[in-house]
Amino acid sequence: MAYRIILSAFLALSVIMALGCGKGDKEPEVQQQVTEQPEVDTTRQMAQEPVSKFNNPSFRKKGYCVQVYSFKEYPRAKEAAIKFTNRGYTTYIEDVEVIGEGIYHRVRIGSFSSVKEAQRICRELKARYGVNCWVDKD
């Protein structure tokens, strides 16, 4: 019986001490600011951030280009463009809307002033990388 009384007193005293600790202490300003801000769902915000566009400042239209890929998903187009830029080609992405299908992102190499020059690069790309490319006007 004495055991129960001592245990009850100990638990009651522990609860009182836990609830009473820190009363009268002023919280730092930083903690007050943090607790006053509403909670934000960061996963939703991260998903809505736009994908940065591929930018090639050395690109200038001269007349003809070689199209190497066309993707519905922009990140895949950007990855391919970066891959060919790293291989030494002047690469750019052109967005085009296909009626009934949406926007496609064309990965293109060039620009070239003559069709023959563009065709030579296309043959080189087919031989080196197995790319099924074609020459187009840019």
LINGI-V675618 format. One record per residue. N is the residue number from 0. RES is the residue in three letters. D_LAST is the distance of its C-alpha to the last C-alpha in Angstrom with 2 decimals. Layout:
BEGIN
n=N res=RES d_last=D_LAST
n=N res=RES d_last=D_LAST
END
This chain:
BEGIN
n=0 res=MET d_last=93.86
n=1 res=ALA d_last=93.60
n=2 res=TYR d_last=90.43
n=3 res=ARG d_last=88.71
n=4 res=ILE d_last=89.82
n=5 res=ILE d_last=88.54
n=6 res=LEU d_last=85.19
n=7 res=SER d_last=84.81
n=8 res=ALA d_last=85.67
n=9 res=PHE d_last=83.22
n=10 res=LEU d_last=80.34
n=11 res=ALA d_last=81.20
n=12 res=LEU d_last=81.41
n=13 res=SER d_last=78.03
n=14 res=VAL d_last=76.34
n=15 res=ILE d_last=77.96
n=16 res=MET d_last=76.91
n=17 res=ALA d_last=73.30
n=18 res=LEU d_last=73.01
n=19 res=GLY d_last=74.81
n=20 res=CYS d_last=72.97
n=21 res=GLY d_last=70.81
n=22 res=LYS d_last=72.37
n=23 res=GLY d_last=72.92
n=24 res=ASP d_last=70.25
n=25 res=LYS d_last=67.46
n=26 res=GLU d_last=63.97
n=27 res=PRO d_last=61.59
n=28 res=GLU d_last=59.12
n=29 res=VAL d_last=56.10
n=30 res=GLN d_last=57.39
n=31 res=GLN d_last=58.07
n=32 res=GLN d_last=54.53
n=33 res=VAL d_last=53.03
n=34 res=THR d_last=55.33
n=35 res=GLU d_last=54.67
n=36 res=GLN d_last=50.89
n=37 res=PRO d_last=49.84
n=38 res=GLU d_last=48.49
n=39 res=VAL d_last=44.72
n=40 res=ASP d_last=42.92
n=41 res=THR d_last=40.49
n=42 res=THR d_last=39.08
n=43 res=ARG d_last=37.73
n=44 res=GLN d_last=36.24
n=45 res=MET d_last=34.55
n=46 res=ALA d_last=32.98
n=47 res=GLN d_last=31.52
n=48 res=GLU d_last=29.91
n=49 res=PRO d_last=26.12
n=50 res=VAL d_last=24.13
n=51 res=SER d_last=22.66
n=52 res=LYS d_last=18.89
n=53 res=PHE d_last=17.12
n=54 res=ASN d_last=16.29
n=55 res=ASN d_last=14.92
n=56 res=PRO d_last=15.93
n=57 res=SER d_last=14.91
n=58 res=PHE d_last=11.11
n=59 res=ARG d_last=9.77
n=60 res=LYS d_last=6.49
n=61 res=LYS d_last=7.64
n=62 res=GLY d_last=5.61
n=63 res=TYR d_last=5.25
n=64 res=CYS d_last=5.70
n=65 res=VAL d_last=8.81
n=66 res=GLN d_last=9.55
n=67 res=VAL d_last=13.15
n=68 res=TYR d_last=14.48
n=69 res=SER d_last=14.53
n=70 res=PHE d_last=17.57
n=71 res=LYS d_last=19.55
n=72 res=GLU d_last=21.17
n=73 res=TYR d_last=19.37
n=74 res=PRO d_last=21.82
n=75 res=ARG d_last=20.97
n=76 res=ALA d_last=17.22
n=77 res=LYS d_last=18.28
n=78 res=GLU d_last=20.77
n=79 res=ALA d_last=18.43
n=80 res=ALA d_last=15.98
n=81 res=ILE d_last=19.13
n=82 res=LYS d_last=20.46
n=83 res=PHE d_last=17.66
n=84 res=THR d_last=17.68
n=85 res=ASN d_last=21.42
n=86 res=ARG d_last=21.02
n=87 res=GLY d_last=19.39
n=88 res=TYR d_last=15.64
n=89 res=THR d_last=13.10
n=90 res=THR d_last=12.08
n=91 res=TYR d_last=10.58
n=92 res=ILE d_last=11.04
n=93 res=GLU d_last=9.22
n=94 res=ASP d_last=12.02
n=95 res=VAL d_last=12.22
n=96 res=GLU d_last=15.63
n=97 res=VAL d_last=16.99
n=98 res=ILE d_last=19.97
n=99 res=GLY d_last=23.18
n=100 res=GLU d_last=21.83
n=101 res=GLY d_last=20.41
n=102 res=ILE d_last=17.50
n=103 res=TYR d_last=15.61
n=104 res=HIS d_last=13.94
n=105 res=ARG d_last=11.16
n=106 res=VAL d_last=11.63
n=107 res=ARG d_last=8.89
n=108 res=ILE d_last=9.80
n=109 res=GLY d_last=8.50
n=110 res=SER d_last=7.15
n=111 res=PHE d_last=9.03
n=112 res=SER d_last=10.35
n=113 res=SER d_last=11.59
n=114 res=VAL d_last=11.34
n=115 res=LYS d_last=14.71
n=116 res=GLU d_last=13.86
n=117 res=ALA d_last=11.16
n=118 res=GLN d_last=13.88
n=119 res=ARG d_last=16.50
n=120 res=ILE d_last=15.01
n=121 res=CYS d_last=14.66
n=122 res=ARG d_last=18.29
n=123 res=GLU d_last=19.33
n=124 res=LEU d_last=18.10
n=125 res=LYS d_last=19.92
n=126 res=ALA d_last=23.01
n=127 res=ARG d_last=23.26
n=128 res=TYR d_last=22.31
n=129 res=GLY d_last=22.48
n=130 res=VAL d_last=18.98
n=131 res=ASN d_last=17.95
n=132 res=CYS d_last=14.28
n=133 res=TRP d_last=12.06
n=134 res=VAL d_last=9.29
n=135 res=ASP d_last=6.32
n=136 res=LYS d_last=3.78
n=137 res=ASP d_last=0.00
END
